[in-house]
């Protein structure tokens, strides 16, 4: 895996119903320098409902539980 990616497609008829779009990325691989581990997130409102989508790829293994939880924070 080289990186994280998240995208949103919207039908033309619904584009005016979407607002407050926010995006964020966190690199946690190789001391925060690489995108091989981490997350990307997308948040937006569709009319009166808010949505959030998160794509994560964290450290593997049973011994990295504390590190994974810290990365999620």
C-alpha positions as CSV (number, residue, x, y, z in Angstrom):
1,X,0.0,0.0,0.0
2,X,1.3,3.4,-0.9
3,X,-1.3,5.7,0.6
4,X,-4.9,6.4,1.7
5,X,-7.6,7.8,-0.5
6,X,-11.2,8.9,-0.1
7,X,-13.5,10.5,-2.6
8,X,-17.1,11.5,-2.8
9,X,-19.2,11.6,-6.0
10,X,-22.5,13.5,-6.0
11,X,-25.3,13.6,-8.6
12,X,-25.7,17.0,-10.2
13,X,-29.3,17.2,-8.8
14,X,-28.0,16.9,-5.2
15,X,-24.9,19.1,-5.3
16,X,-26.7,22.2,-3.8
17,X,-27.9,20.1,-0.8
18,X,-24.3,19.5,0.4
19,X,-22.4,21.9,2.6
20,X,-19.8,22.1,5.4
21,X,-17.4,19.8,3.6
22,X,-14.2,19.1,5.6
23,X,-11.4,16.7,4.9
24,X,-8.4,15.6,6.9
25,X,-5.5,13.3,6.7
26,X,-3.1,11.8,9.2
27,X,0.1,10.1,8.3
28,X,1.4,7.8,11.0
29,X,3.9,5.6,9.0
30,X,7.6,6.1,9.3
31,X,7.3,8.7,12.1
32,X,4.5,10.6,10.3
33,X,6.5,11.0,7.1
34,X,4.8,8.4,4.9
35,X,1.3,7.6,3.9
36,X,1.7,3.9,4.3
37,X,-0.2,4.0,7.6
38,X,-2.7,6.5,8.8
39,X,-6.2,7.8,7.9
40,X,-8.2,10.0,5.7
41,X,-11.6,11.4,6.6
42,X,-14.4,13.3,4.9
43,X,-17.2,15.1,6.7
44,X,-20.2,16.9,5.2
45,X,-23.8,17.8,5.7
46,X,-26.5,16.6,3.3
47,X,-29.5,18.8,3.9
48,X,-30.1,18.4,7.7
49,X,-28.0,15.2,8.2
50,X,-24.3,15.1,8.8
51,X,-22.1,12.3,7.5
52,X,-18.5,11.3,8.3
53,X,-16.4,8.7,6.4
54,X,-13.0,7.5,7.7
55,X,-10.6,5.2,5.9
56,X,-7.8,3.9,8.3
57,X,-4.8,1.6,8.0
58,X,-3.1,1.2,11.3
59,X,-0.2,-0.8,12.8
60,X,-0.8,-4.5,12.8
61,X,-0.2,-7.0,15.6
62,X,-1.5,-7.6,19.1
63,X,1.4,-5.7,20.7
64,X,0.6,-2.4,19.0
65,X,-2.9,-1.9,20.5
66,X,-1.9,1.2,22.5
67,X,-0.2,2.7,19.4
68,X,-3.3,2.1,17.3
69,X,-5.6,3.7,19.8
70,X,-3.3,6.7,20.0
71,X,-3.3,7.0,16.2
72,X,-7.1,7.0,16.2
73,X,-7.2,9.8,18.8
